[in-house]
Amino acid sequence: MDSKSPAWSQMRQLQIGLLVLMVFGGGFLFGNQFSVSQAQTGYDIPDELETALIPLVEAYNLIDTQYIEEIETGTLIDGAISGMVESLEDPYSTYVNAELAPFVDDRLSGEIEGIGATITLIQETGEIEIVNLLPGTPAEASGLRPGDVFVSVNGEEVFGLNSTEVAALVRGPVGTTVDLVMRRGVELIEFTVERARIELINVEYELLEDNIGYIRLANFSVDARDLIDDALVELNAADLNGLILDLRNNPGGYLTVSTEIAGLFIEEGPILIEEFGTGEQRTFRVQDGIVYQTFQDGSERPFAANAGYAGVDAPIVVLINEASASASELVAGAWQASEVATIIGTTSFGKGTVQTLSTLPNGGSLRLTIARWLTPDGISITELGITPDIVVEMPEPEEPELDTETVEPGTPDAEELPDPQLDAAIEFILGESVDLD
């Protein structure tokens, strides 16, 4: 058959159209050139895109007609999307299929079904490691530790999977167990951990000695600003001698919420700069409790309305560490640039990008990096992090004796370690010298 016959041409264009619909999906086709309704109802494919997609269609046809085993179309589509996302070489752009999508990003909803560990990708090696354990969770009780690297989950080797895929594999229904093989140093350790419903306590607060308020924020969930406001009322913030906001091990959350929380201590002024792939920049600033987004042509629009100034008339210290990421770094960077708070701890993680989460027509979940964010003075913190005004290291935890076979849930909690970073924050507020040795 002549490959250029009208019938073949029509079939090829139909196949290309179907693949475009299944592979690209959503509302961001060709940089938002087409709307969702157009993507779902059909459109004329530009010639340059049709030409570019011919190898994809022909590869699909060859696999469909000649591969030795039968394979479902959905599996091929998942593979095509995963391949496109992996080609971006961006650790924060990820795709998971429809089976795993329900377990993606439920951390900000207030509770999760899983083991209670925060994980991240090691960019240099492509491995996934634990960076934080939530207190009182099965992960902590089982003997898992920050720095442990995933080797397999339920017998499936995970090297090459992204952090979203590994998280989705680890999570599951309450009462079921997950078998993990982790690498700690050069040693492989097996864990069997029972999943639980983990209610996330996002804000904790207390009044320390010398009338110093302490608030710990676990993540930037949708209600984080309201919870901090409630804590400030309970602490009688207007009469405090000082305030400590603990963002250590806080992996981030919603951009909107981070700008609202930045307004706590910035009465008026810039919060961040958002930079897109086109080179366009947008500035976020707060005024009268409202965050405005200013565009390059000078126009602006309200972005968030819950950014009221807290009016704390006392020294403010923000604690960060190497697991403080994304939104944590955004607000710490804004406060540092505005000189409204003193940052104490260790250099933060260094995640200076913004992602969106979209559900595709096939049920898969696509997280895509859409912008970089810069501090108000135009500095990118990507791979650099926020450097504290006062650097204070934490002591290394002692290695516990651990059975190298299987560690069951129920291991006693480790003894509480000293907290020199918190001590340094208190000393700073009281006007005492901070010992950095």
C-alpha positions as CSV (number, residue, x, y, z in Angstrom):
1,M,0.0,0.0,0.0
2,D,1.2,3.5,-0.8
3,S,2.0,5.2,2.5
4,K,0.9,8.5,1.1
5,S,-2.6,7.3,0.0
6,P,-5.5,9.4,1.1
7,A,-6.9,6.6,3.3
8,W,-3.6,6.0,5.1
9,S,-3.2,9.8,5.5
10,Q,-6.6,10.1,7.1
11,M,-6.0,7.1,9.4
12,R,-2.6,8.5,10.4
13,Q,-4.1,11.9,11.3
14,L,-6.9,10.1,13.3
15,Q,-4.3,8.1,15.2
16,I,-2.2,11.1,15.8
17,G,-5.2,13.0,17.1
18,L,-6.1,10.2,19.5
19,L,-2.6,10.0,20.7
20,V,-2.4,13.7,21.3
21,L,-5.6,13.6,23.2
22,M,-4.5,10.6,25.4
23,V,-0.9,11.6,25.8
24,F,-1.1,15.4,26.3
25,G,-4.7,15.7,27.6
26,G,-5.6,18.5,30.0
27,G,-5.6,22.2,29.4
28,F,-2.0,22.9,28.7
29,L,-1.7,21.6,25.1
30,F,1.0,23.5,23.2
31,G,1.4,26.0,25.9
32,N,-2.4,26.5,26.4
33,Q,-2.9,27.1,22.7
34,F,-6.0,24.9,22.8
35,S,-8.7,24.7,25.4
36,V,-9.8,21.6,27.3
37,S,-13.0,21.5,25.2
38,Q,-11.0,21.6,22.0
39,A,-8.8,18.8,23.2
40,Q,-11.8,16.7,23.9
41,T,-13.9,17.5,20.8
42,G,-11.2,17.5,18.2
43,Y,-9.2,20.1,16.3
44,D,-6.9,20.5,13.3
45,I,-3.4,19.4,14.2
46,P,-0.7,21.8,13.1
47,D,1.5,20.3,10.4
48,E,4.7,20.7,12.4
49,L,3.2,18.8,15.3
50,E,1.7,16.1,13.0
51,T,5.2,15.5,11.5
52,A,6.8,15.4,14.9
53,L,4.3,12.8,16.2
54,I,4.6,10.4,13.2
55,P,7.5,8.4,14.9
56,L,5.4,8.1,18.0
57,V,2.4,6.7,16.1
58,E,4.5,4.4,14.0
59,A,6.2,3.0,17.2
60,Y,2.8,2.5,18.7
61,N,1.6,0.6,15.5
62,L,4.7,-1.6,15.5
63,I,4.3,-2.6,19.1
64,D,0.6,-3.1,18.7
65,T,0.9,-5.3,15.6
66,Q,4.3,-7.0,16.0
67,Y,5.3,-7.2,19.7
68,I,5.4,-10.9,20.9
69,E,3.1,-10.3,23.8
70,E,-0.2,-8.6,24.0
71,I,0.0,-5.2,25.8
72,E,-2.8,-2.9,26.7
73,T,-3.0,0.5,25.0
74,G,-3.2,2.2,28.4
75,T,0.1,0.7,29.4
76,L,1.7,2.2,26.2
77,I,0.2,5.6,26.9
78,D,1.4,5.6,30.5
79,G,4.9,4.8,29.2
80,A,4.8,7.5,26.6
81,I,3.8,10.1,29.1
82,S,6.4,8.9,31.6
83,G,9.0,9.1,28.9
84,M,8.1,12.7,28.0
85,V,8.2,13.8,31.7
86,E,11.5,12.0,32.3
87,S,13.1,13.7,29.3
88,L,12.6,17.0,31.1
89,E,15.2,15.9,33.6
90,D,13.3,17.8,36.3
91,P,13.0,16.0,39.7
92,Y,9.8,17.9,40.5
93,S,7.9,17.1,37.3
94,T,6.4,13.6,37.7
95,Y,3.7,11.3,36.3
96,V,1.9,8.5,38.0
97,N,-0.7,6.2,36.4
98,A,-4.4,6.1,37.2
99,E,-3.9,3.2,39.7
100,L,-1.5,5.1,41.9
101,A,-3.0,8.6,41.3
102,P,-5.4,8.4,44.3
103,F,-2.4,8.2,46.7
104,V,-0.7,11.4,45.3
105,D,-0.5,14.5,47.3
106,D,-3.0,13.8,50.1
107,R,-0.5,15.2,52.6
108,L,-2.1,18.7,52.5
109,S,-5.6,17.4,53.1
110,G,-5.0,17.0,56.9
111,E,-4.6,13.2,57.0
112,I,-3.0,10.4,55.0
113,E,-3.1,6.6,54.9
114,G,0.5,5.5,55.0
115,I,3.5,5.2,57.3
116,G,4.4,8.8,58.0
117,A,7.7,9.5,56.2
118,T,8.7,12.4,54.0
119,I,10.8,11.4,51.1
120,T,12.8,13.1,48.3
121,L,14.9,12.4,45.2
122,I,18.7,12.4,45.5
123,Q,19.4,14.2,42.3
124,E,23.0,13.0,42.1
125,T,22.1,9.3,42.2
126,G,18.5,9.1,41.2
127,E,17.6,7.3,44.5
128,I,14.8,8.1,46.9
129,E,15.6,8.8,50.5
130,I,13.7,9.6,53.7
131,V,14.2,13.1,54.9
132,N,11.8,13.3,57.8
133,L,9.7,11.0,60.0
134,L,6.4,12.3,61.5
135,P,6.4,11.9,65.3
136,G,4.4,9.0,66.6
137,T,3.9,7.3,63.2
138,P,4.5,3.7,62.1
139,A,7.6,4.9,60.2
140,E,9.2,6.2,63.3
141,A,8.1,3.2,65.4
142,S,9.5,0.7,62.9
143,G,13.1,2.1,63.2
144,L,13.3,3.9,59.9
145,R,15.5,6.9,59.9
146,P,16.2,10.0,57.8
147,G,18.8,9.2,55.3
148,D,17.5,5.6,54.6
149,V,17.4,5.0,50.9
150,F,14.6,2.9,49.3
151,V,15.7,-0.3,47.5
152,S,12.4,-2.1,47.1
153,V,8.8,-1.8,48.1
154,N,6.8,-5.0,48.4
155,G,9.4,-6.8,46.4
156,E,9.5,-4.3,43.5
157,E,12.8,-2.5,43.0
158,V,12.3,1.2,42.9
159,F,15.4,2.6,41.3
160,G,14.4,4.8,38.4
161,L,11.0,5.6,40.0
162,N,10.3,9.2,41.0
163,S,9.4,10.3,44.5
164,T,5.7,10.5,43.7
165,E,5.6,7.0,42.4
166,V,7.5,5.6,45.4
167,A,5.2,7.5,47.8
168,A,2.2,6.1,46.0
169,L,3.6,2.5,46.4
170,V,4.3,2.9,50.1
171,R,0.8,4.4,50.9
172,G,-2.2,2.2,51.1
173,P,-5.3,1.2,53.1
174,V,-5.1,1.3,56.9
175,G,-4.2,-2.0,58.5
176,T,-2.3,-3.4,55.6
177,T,1.5,-3.7,55.7
178,V,4.2,-2.7,53.3
179,D,7.5,-4.5,53.0
180,L,10.5,-2.3,52.5
181,V,14.2,-2.9,51.8
182,M,16.2,0.1,52.7
183,R,19.9,0.9,52.4
184,R,21.6,2.5,55.4
185,G,25.1,3.2,54.5
186,V,26.3,0.0,52.9
187,E,23.8,-2.2,54.8
188,L,20.5,-3.5,53.5
189,I,17.7,-3.6,56.1
190,E,14.3,-5.1,55.8
191,F,11.2,-3.4,57.4
192,T,7.6,-4.5,57.6
193,V,5.5,-1.5,58.5
194,E,1.7,-1.4,59.1
195,R,0.0,1.5,57.4
196,A,-2.2,3.7,59.5
197,R,-4.4,6.7,59.2
198,I,-2.2,9.6,60.1
199,E,-3.8,12.7,61.3
200,L,-1.4,15.5,60.6
201,I,-1.1,18.1,63.4
202,N,-0.1,21.0,61.2
203,V,0.4,23.7,63.9
204,E,1.7,23.2,67.4
205,Y,2.3,26.1,69.8
206,E,3.4,26.8,73.4
207,L,4.5,29.6,75.6
208,L,8.1,29.1,76.6
209,E,9.9,30.6,79.6
210,D,10.5,34.4,79.5
211,N,7.2,34.9,77.7
212,I,8.5,33.7,74.3
213,G,6.0,32.3,71.9
214,Y,6.8,29.1,69.9
215,I,4.9,28.0,66.8
216,R,5.8,25.0,64.7
217,L,4.3,24.7,61.2
218,A,4.4,21.2,59.6
219,N,3.3,22.2,56.1
220,F,1.6,24.9,54.1
221,S,-1.9,23.3,54.0
222,V,-5.0,25.2,53.0
223,D,-5.8,26.2,56.6
224,A,-2.3,26.9,57.8
225,R,-2.7,30.7,57.9
226,D,-5.9,30.4,60.0
227,L,-4.3,28.0,62.4
228,I,-1.3,30.3,62.9
229,D,-3.6,33.2,63.5
230,D,-5.4,31.2,66.2
231,A,-2.1,30.3,67.8
232,L,-1.1,33.9,67.9
233,V,-4.3,34.8,69.7
234,E,-3.8,32.0,72.2
235,L,-0.2,33.1,72.8
236,N,-1.4,36.8,73.3
237,A,1.1,37.8,70.6
238,A,0.9,41.6,71.3
239,D,2.5,41.0,74.8
240,L,5.2,38.5,73.8
241,N,8.9,39.2,74.5
242,G,9.7,37.2,71.3
243,L,8.3,34.8,68.8
244,I,9.9,31.7,67.3
245,L,8.3,30.2,64.1
246,D,9.7,26.7,63.5
247,L,9.8,25.7,59.8
248,R,12.3,22.8,60.2
249,N,11.4,19.7,58.2
250,N,8.5,21.6,56.6
251,P,8.4,20.4,52.9
252,G,6.2,23.2,51.6
253,G,2.7,23.3,50.2
254,Y,0.4,25.8,48.5
255,L,1.8,29.0,46.9
256,T,-1.3,30.9,47.9
257,V,-0.9,30.0,51.5
258,S,2.8,30.8,51.6
259,T,2.1,34.3,50.4
260,E,-0.6,34.7,53.0
261,I,1.8,33.6,55.8
262,A,4.5,35.9,54.4
263,G,2.1,38.7,55.2
264,L,2.2,37.9,58.9
265,F,5.4,39.9,59.3
266,I,5.5,42.1,56.2
267,E,3.0,44.9,56.5
268,E,3.7,46.2,53.0
269,G,6.2,45.2,50.3
270,P,7.3,42.5,48.0
271,I,7.2,38.8,48.8
272,L,8.6,37.0,45.8
273,I,9.1,37.1,42.0
274,E,7.7,34.4,39.8
275,E,9.6,33.7,36.5
276,F,8.2,31.7,33.7
277,G,9.9,29.9,30.8
278,T,9.0,32.7,28.4
279,G,11.0,35.1,30.5
280,E,7.9,36.8,31.9
281,Q,8.1,37.8,35.5
282,R,5.4,38.5,38.0
283,T,5.9,40.2,41.3
284,F,3.9,39.3,44.4
285,R,3.5,42.1,47.0
286,V,1.3,42.5,50.1
287,Q,-0.6,45.6,51.1
288,D,-3.4,46.1,53.6
289,G,-3.7,42.3,54.1
290,I,-4.1,41.5,50.4
291,V,-1.4,39.9,48.2
292,Y,-1.3,41.4,44.7
293,Q,0.2,39.8,41.6
294,T,1.8,42.5,39.4
295,F,2.5,41.8,35.7
296,Q,5.2,43.1,33.5
297,D,2.8,45.6,31.8
298,G,2.2,47.2,35.2
299,S,-1.3,45.7,35.6
300,E,-2.1,43.7,38.7
301,R,-4.8,41.6,40.3
302,P,-5.5,40.3,43.8
303,F,-4.0,36.9,44.5
304,A,-4.7,36.1,48.1
305,A,-6.9,38.0,50.7
306,N,-5.9,36.4,54.0
307,A,-2.5,38.0,54.5
308,G,-3.2,40.4,57.4
309,Y,-0.2,41.8,59.2
310,A,0.2,40.2,62.7
311,G,1.7,43.3,64.3
312,V,4.1,41.3,66.5
313,D,6.2,44.0,68.2
314,A,9.0,41.8,69.5
315,P,12.0,40.0,68.0
316,I,11.0,37.2,65.6
317,V,13.2,34.2,64.9
318,V,12.5,31.6,62.1
319,L,14.1,28.2,62.4
320,I,15.0,26.3,59.2
321,N,17.1,23.2,58.3
322,E,18.1,21.1,55.3
323,A,14.6,19.6,55.1
324,S,12.9,23.0,55.0
325,A,11.8,23.3,51.3
326,S,9.7,25.2,48.8
327,A,7.1,27.3,50.6
328,S,9.2,27.3,53.8
329,E,12.1,28.8,51.8
330,L,9.8,31.3,50.1
331,V,8.6,32.8,53.3
332,A,12.0,32.6,55.1
333,G,13.6,34.3,52.1
334,A,10.9,37.0,52.0
335,W,11.3,37.8,55.7
336,Q,15.1,37.7,55.5
337,A,15.1,40.1,52.5
338,S,12.7,42.4,54.3
339,E,14.7,42.2,57.6
340,V,11.6,41.5,59.6
341,A,12.9,38.2,61.1
342,T,16.2,36.5,62.0
343,I,16.8,33.1,60.4
344,I,18.6,30.5,62.6
345,G,19.5,26.9,61.8
346,T,21.1,25.3,58.8
347,T,20.9,26.0,55.0
348,S,17.6,24.9,53.6
349,F,16.8,22.4,50.9
350,G,17.0,24.6,47.8
351,K,13.7,24.1,45.9
352,G,12.9,27.3,44.0
353,T,10.3,26.1,41.6
354,V,6.5,26.0,41.4
355,Q,4.4,23.0,40.2
356,T,0.9,22.4,39.2
357,L,-1.0,19.1,39.7
358,S,-3.3,18.0,36.9
359,T,-5.5,14.9,36.3
360,L,-5.3,13.7,32.7
361,P,-8.2,12.2,30.8
362,N,-6.7,8.7,31.4
363,G,-6.9,9.2,35.2
364,G,-3.1,9.7,35.5
365,S,-1.7,12.5,37.6
366,L,0.8,14.9,36.1
367,R,2.9,17.2,38.3
368,L,4.6,19.8,36.1
369,T,7.1,22.6,36.9
370,I,5.7,25.8,35.5
371,A,7.8,28.6,37.0
372,R,10.8,29.5,39.1
373,W,10.4,31.8,42.1
374,L,13.0,34.3,43.3
375,T,13.4,36.2,46.5
376,P,12.2,39.8,46.6
377,D,15.8,40.9,45.7
378,G,15.8,38.6,42.6
379,I,17.9,35.7,43.9
380,S,17.1,32.1,42.9
381,I,17.6,29.7,45.8
382,T,17.5,26.5,43.6
383,E,20.1,24.1,44.8
384,L,21.5,26.8,47.0
385,G,18.8,27.2,49.7
386,I,18.3,29.9,52.2
387,T,21.5,30.6,54.3
388,P,20.5,31.4,57.9
389,D,21.6,34.7,59.5
390,I,23.0,32.6,62.3
391,V,24.1,29.0,61.4
392,V,23.6,26.5,64.2
393,E,24.2,22.8,63.5
394,M,22.2,19.9,65.2
395,P,24.1,17.0,66.8
396,E,24.2,13.8,64.8
397,P,21.9,11.1,66.3
398,E,23.5,8.0,67.7
399,E,23.2,4.9,65.6
400,P,20.7,2.6,67.3
401,E,21.3,-1.1,67.4
402,L,18.9,-2.6,64.8
403,D,18.0,-6.1,63.8
404,T,19.2,-6.5,60.2
405,E,16.4,-8.9,59.3
406,T,12.9,-7.5,59.9
407,V,12.0,-4.6,62.1
408,E,8.4,-4.8,63.3
409,P,6.4,-1.8,64.4
410,G,6.7,-1.0,68.1
411,T,10.3,-0.1,68.5
412,P,10.5,2.4,71.4
413,D,10.9,6.0,70.5
414,A,14.4,7.4,70.7
415,E,15.3,9.6,73.7
416,E,14.7,13.3,73.1
417,L,17.8,15.0,71.7
418,P,19.0,18.4,72.7
419,D,17.9,21.2,70.4
420,P,20.8,23.8,70.1
421,Q,18.9,25.6,67.3
422,L,15.9,26.3,69.5
423,D,18.3,27.2,72.4
424,A,20.1,29.7,70.0
425,A,16.7,31.3,69.1
426,I,15.8,31.8,72.7
427,E,19.3,33.2,73.5
428,F,19.1,35.6,70.5
429,I,15.7,36.9,71.6
430,L,16.9,37.5,75.1
431,G,19.9,39.4,73.7
432,E,22.4,36.8,74.8
433,S,25.4,35.8,72.7
434,V,25.0,32.7,70.6
435,D,27.8,30.1,70.9
436,L,28.5,28.8,67.4
437,D,31.3,26.5,68.3
